Amino acid sequence: MSFNLSTATTPIDSNSNVEHFTKPNHPSYIISKFLSYLRQGFLCDIVFICDNGKIKRRIIAHRLIVSILSDYFRSLFENHKQTEIILNDIDPDIFEKIILYAYEGHLEIHSTDVTKILNLAHTFHITEIIEACCNFIKKQIQSSNCLGLYRFALKHNLQDLTQTIWNYILDHFSIIVQNNSEFLELPFDEMKRLLASDDINVESEEIVYEAFISWLDYDFNRYNDHLAELFSLIRLPLIQRKYLTDYIDTNERFENNSLCQMLIIEAMRYHLAPEKRLTMKTIRTTPRKSTLGALYCFGGIDNTKNSQTIERYDFRTDCWQTDSYWNSRRSQFACIRLNKKLYICGGRDGLKTLNSIEIYDFHTKVWTIGPPMLTNRYDLGVGHIGGPLYAVGGHDGRVILDTVERFDPETSEWTYVASMTDARYTLGVAVLENRIYAVGGKDVSTSLREIEFFDPHTNRWSQCASMIKCRASVAVVSCNEFLYAIGGYELLATNKSIIRHDDGERYDPKCNQWTLITSFSRPKEALGIAVVNNELYIVGGFDSKFLNEMEKYDTETNKWKKVEKYILLFNI
C-alpha cells in the first residue's frame, strides 16, 4: 500500500476557530478499562504473593495503578524490577480488597475486618484508607471494646484516634470498670495513667477506689509490684469519712504496707482537722473535675431582652452548653441553692417588681412555684444559714428597702426578722461563720462601702469595718473563712458619674479588716459569682455592654485567669 503525500489540498483559513474535543468521563473510562484488563489478566505486570502462614495466594495488578495508592508502592516498584513480590504475614483477602480499591476507588469496611484493613493501610502508608478506618472505628467505640481499640491505636501511633478513644474511656469510666475483663487485664502503665487523670468521669472517688481494688485482686502479683504506687493516686482525703473508716482503714490489703498506712492516716487527718486543709494540699486533695459539679447561669439581661436560657458549665469538658429553658423573663433577682434545688427570689419582669419565688430541680429540670415573699423586691440579696433562707434589702419599685424576711422550708412560710441599719439595694449578701453579711450596695443618693451583719440567734444587725471602696452591684461570696467583694461601681456624688471597679476586696473577720486583692481583666459590675474548689468564678456582668465571659480567681496565689470558653449568650 502506498500514499501520495504530494497531493494538493485545499488550504484552511488560518483565521478559522480552533475546536477542542474532550471525551466525557475520560478518567473513569480509563480506570474502568484498567479494571477490565485486571479481570482479564491483560497487561498485568506485577504479581503479589501473599502468605499469611495458612493461605498463599497470587494477586495480579498493574504497577502504574498500584503505585498511585501510596509512595510506599512507588518506591517498592522502583527498587524491585522483578515481576513477583512476596508479602509475608499479609491477609490475602484484605490485600485484594485494597488492590481493588486502587482501581474502583471504593472500599467496603466492616466491623469484623476494619482493624485488618487499617493495619495493612498503615503498613503501606495509604492515608485515605487510614482516615476512613479511623472514622469508622470512632463510630463503633463501646464500653466493651474501647480498651482493646485504644491499645491498637496506640500501637499504630494513630494520635487522633488514640485521643478520641481515650476521651471515651474517661467519659465512660464508671461503666467500663463493671465486669469488664479488658479493664482487669490493663497493664500497670495504663492503669496508672487512668488513676492519675483529673478527667475521669465519676460521681465520687469511691468508684475509682473500688475499680482499683477490682484490678488489684485480678492478679495477686500486683500487690507486691504496684500496690503503694497506685494507691497513692487514689484521692483518699476526698472519700467520705464513714467509707474511709469502714472499708479502707480496716482493709487487710493495706495492713502490712507502711506507705499505704501513711496515706490512710493522711486522709484521716484531712477529715479530722478541716480548718487545716489548706496546709494539707496535695494532688490527693484536688478533686477530679467531674466531682466538682457544674455552674449554672440563669436568666439575666442580654443585648435585646431578658434571657430565658439556662446554661451549664462542665468543668471536665471546659465548656458551656444550653441546659434547658426558663418560661420566666425575670432579671435583677437573687438566687440560692438550698436542698439540691435552686430558689429564685423576686426581681423584675419588665417594669413589674416581683415577690414570687420559682424553684428549679436540677435533677428533673422541672420548675415549681414557691410561696411568695411578703415584699416585692428587686436587686436584693439572699443567703441561708442551716435550713432557713433570708431575703435582704432590695427595692420594691418605689422605695429602697431595709427589711429582711426569712423563709422556713419546713413550714413553707415567710416571716420578717430585724431590719438592717441601712436601707440598700444592689447589695451583695454572703454567709460567714453563721452570720449574714450585707455588703455595699446603693442608697437613695450614693453607692455604699458600709457593711453590716445579722446574727440569727440574737435577731440583731451589727456594723463591722467598711470596705476600702464604695461598691454597688457588687458580687459577694465567702471562701476559706474570708469574705470577698468583687467588682461593682462607685457613684460619684459630685457629678453622678460612675466608676466601675476591676478589683476586689477580702474581709478577715478575725481582725475586722478589708484588704484589696489583685485586679481582673476589666472594670465591671453585676457579676454572677460562685466558689468551686477554693477558686472564685465570676460570670457575665456589665461594663457599658453586656458580657459573656468568665474568669476565675485563685485565693491562694491571688491571681485571676480568664476561662477560655465563653458562655453562649450574654448575661448578667
Secondary structure, 3 states (H helix, E strand, C coil): CCCCCCCCCCCCCCCCCCCCCCCCCHHHHHHHHHHHHHHHCCCCCEEEEEECCCCEEEEEECHHHHHCCCHHHHHHHHHCCCCEEEEECCCHHHHHHHHHHHHHCCCCCCCCCHHHHHHHHHHHCCHHHHHHHHHHHHHHCCCCCHHHHHHHHHHCCCHHHHHHHHHHHHHCHHHHCCCCHHHHCCCHHHHHHHHHCCCCCCCCHHHHHHHHHHHHHHCCCHHHHCHHHHHCCCCHHHCCHHHHHHHHCCCHHHCCCHHHHHHHHHHHHHHHCHHHHHHHCCHHHCCCHHHHCEEEEECCECCCCECCEEEEEECCCCEEEEEEECCCCCECCEEEEECCEEEEECCEECCEECCCEEEEECCCCEEEEECCCCCCCECCEEEECCCCEEEECCECCCCECCCEEEEECCCCEEEEECCCCCCCECCEEEEECCEEEEECCECCCCECCCEEEEECCCCEEEEECCCCCCCECCEEEEECCEEEEECCEEECCCCCCEEECCCEEEEECCCCEEEEECCCCCCCECCEEEEECCEEEEECCECCCECCCEEEEECCCCEEEEECCCCCCCCC
